[in-house]
Every structure is written in C-alpha cells, then in structure tokens.
Amino acid sequence: MKTLKKDFIKLYHTERGILILMIINLLLATTLFIFAVIRLNPSASVVKVGYGDIGGYRDGSWTDMFAFPLLAIIFGIFHNLLAVRIFHKRGGGMTKFFLLATTMLILGSFLVLIRLLGES
C-alpha cells in the first residue's frame, strides 16, 4: 500500500497525462455503471443479452445484464490500480497504451449496451 501511495505521488509530479487518463477512465466507468444500473429492467421477463452473426440477437434474463455494471467496476477501479502497477514496472509509455485500451473497452461496452437496449 505504501508503494501505491508513492506511485500516485510520482504520477502526480511527473506524468500528469497518465493521471488525466486515469481520471477520464474513472469518469467513463462511473457513467457506464450508472447507465447500466438505471437501464436494468427487472420487470421484463426476456431481454436481449447478446448478438451473434449466425443466430442474431439472443434472449435471456435481465440478470444477465449485470455483466455491464461489473465491467464498469473492473474498468474503473481495478484497471486504474493495475495502471499504477504497470507504471511502476514498465514506465509511462506502456501505461498510456493500457489506459487508452481501457478507454476503448469502456466505449465499446457503451456501444454494445446501447445496441442491446435498442433491440429489447
């Protein structure tokens, strides 16, 4: 825990771009979490939970949509902590790449969630 605190302080003083990317990821993940929780529809017996090229949209239970809030928690908290560890081990370039990839995953999750909700 002490090294995590030292790494955050070092990030603040040397790599503000990485810190800004971490804040953006946290805000996007929080938005994804709130949007996904609000859009859960427990009164619906069947919702669209996936898409396959061969079979089209797959039906399922509304509880299957808990994957999106779980992804938001993983992307928002655990990926930021992992980014600090990557910064400590590999440096700034790899950390920026990791955070940009996480941003793309969050935006992709938004896209999939919106498409599934549009078909329900």
C-alpha positions as CSV (number, residue, x, y, z in Angstrom):
1,M,0.0,0.0,0.0
2,K,2.9,2.3,0.7
3,T,4.3,1.8,-2.8
4,L,0.9,2.5,-4.3
5,K,0.8,5.9,-2.5
6,K,4.4,6.7,-3.6
7,D,3.5,5.7,-7.2
8,F,0.5,8.0,-7.1
9,I,2.6,10.9,-5.8
10,K,5.2,10.2,-8.5
11,L,2.5,10.1,-11.2
12,Y,1.2,13.5,-10.0
13,H,4.6,15.1,-10.1
14,T,6.0,13.6,-13.3
15,E,3.2,12.2,-15.5
16,R,0.1,14.3,-15.3
17,G,-1.1,12.9,-18.7
18,I,-1.4,9.5,-17.2
19,L,-3.2,10.8,-14.2
20,I,-5.6,12.6,-16.5
21,L,-6.2,9.4,-18.5
22,M,-6.9,7.6,-15.2
23,I,-9.5,10.3,-14.2
24,I,-11.1,10.0,-17.6
25,N,-11.3,6.2,-17.3
26,L,-12.8,6.5,-13.8
27,L,-15.4,9.0,-15.0
28,L,-16.4,6.9,-18.1
29,A,-16.6,3.8,-16.0
30,T,-18.8,5.6,-13.4
31,T,-21.1,6.8,-16.2
32,L,-21.2,3.2,-17.6
33,F,-22.1,1.9,-14.2
34,I,-24.8,4.4,-13.5
35,F,-26.3,4.0,-17.0
36,A,-26.2,0.2,-16.8
37,V,-27.8,0.1,-13.4
38,I,-30.5,2.5,-14.4
39,R,-31.3,0.5,-17.5
40,L,-31.7,-2.8,-15.7
41,N,-35.3,-3.8,-16.2
42,P,-36.3,-6.4,-13.6
43,S,-39.9,-6.3,-14.7
44,A,-39.0,-7.7,-18.1
45,S,-39.1,-11.5,-18.4
46,V,-36.9,-11.6,-21.5
47,V,-34.3,-9.1,-22.7
48,K,-31.7,-9.2,-25.5
49,V,-28.4,-10.2,-23.9
50,G,-26.1,-10.9,-26.8
51,Y,-25.6,-10.8,-30.5
52,G,-24.1,-13.4,-32.8
53,D,-23.7,-13.1,-36.6
54,I,-25.3,-16.5,-37.2
55,G,-28.1,-16.6,-34.7
56,G,-28.9,-12.9,-34.4
57,Y,-29.8,-11.5,-31.0
58,R,-30.0,-13.9,-28.1
59,D,-32.7,-13.6,-25.4
60,G,-32.0,-14.1,-21.8
61,S,-32.9,-12.9,-18.3
62,W,-32.5,-9.4,-17.1
63,T,-29.9,-10.7,-14.5
64,D,-27.5,-11.4,-17.4
65,M,-27.2,-7.6,-17.9
66,F,-25.3,-7.4,-14.5
67,A,-22.2,-8.0,-16.6
68,F,-22.2,-4.3,-17.6
69,P,-22.1,-2.8,-14.1
70,L,-19.5,-5.5,-13.2
71,L,-17.4,-4.4,-16.3
72,A,-17.7,-0.8,-15.2
73,I,-16.3,-1.6,-11.7
74,I,-13.4,-3.6,-13.2
75,F,-12.6,-0.9,-15.7
76,G,-12.9,2.0,-13.3
77,I,-11.2,0.7,-10.2
78,F,-9.1,-2.3,-10.9
79,H,-7.7,-1.1,-14.2
80,N,-6.6,2.2,-12.6
81,L,-4.8,0.3,-9.9
82,L,-3.3,-2.0,-12.5
83,A,-2.2,1.1,-14.4
84,V,-0.3,2.3,-11.4
85,R,1.5,-1.1,-11.1
86,I,2.3,-1.0,-14.8
87,F,3.7,2.5,-14.4
88,H,5.9,1.3,-11.6
89,K,7.1,-1.8,-13.5
90,R,7.2,-0.7,-17.2
91,G,7.0,3.1,-17.4
92,G,4.8,5.8,-18.9
93,G,4.5,4.6,-22.5
94,M,3.1,1.2,-21.6
95,T,0.8,2.8,-19.0
96,K,-0.6,5.2,-21.6
97,F,-1.3,2.4,-24.0
98,F,-3.0,0.4,-21.4
99,L,-5.2,3.3,-20.3
100,L,-6.1,4.1,-23.9
101,A,-7.0,0.5,-24.5
102,T,-9.2,0.6,-21.4
103,T,-10.9,3.7,-22.6
104,M,-11.7,1.9,-25.9
105,L,-13.1,-1.1,-24.0
106,I,-15.4,1.2,-21.9
107,L,-16.6,2.9,-25.1
108,G,-17.2,-0.4,-26.7
109,S,-19.2,-1.6,-23.7
110,F,-21.3,1.5,-24.1
111,L,-21.9,0.7,-27.7
112,V,-22.9,-2.9,-27.1
113,L,-25.2,-1.9,-24.2
114,I,-27.0,0.7,-26.2
115,R,-27.4,-1.7,-29.2
116,L,-28.8,-4.4,-26.9
117,L,-31.2,-1.9,-25.2
118,G,-32.3,-0.7,-28.6
119,E,-33.4,-4.2,-29.7
120,S,-35.2,-5.0,-26.4
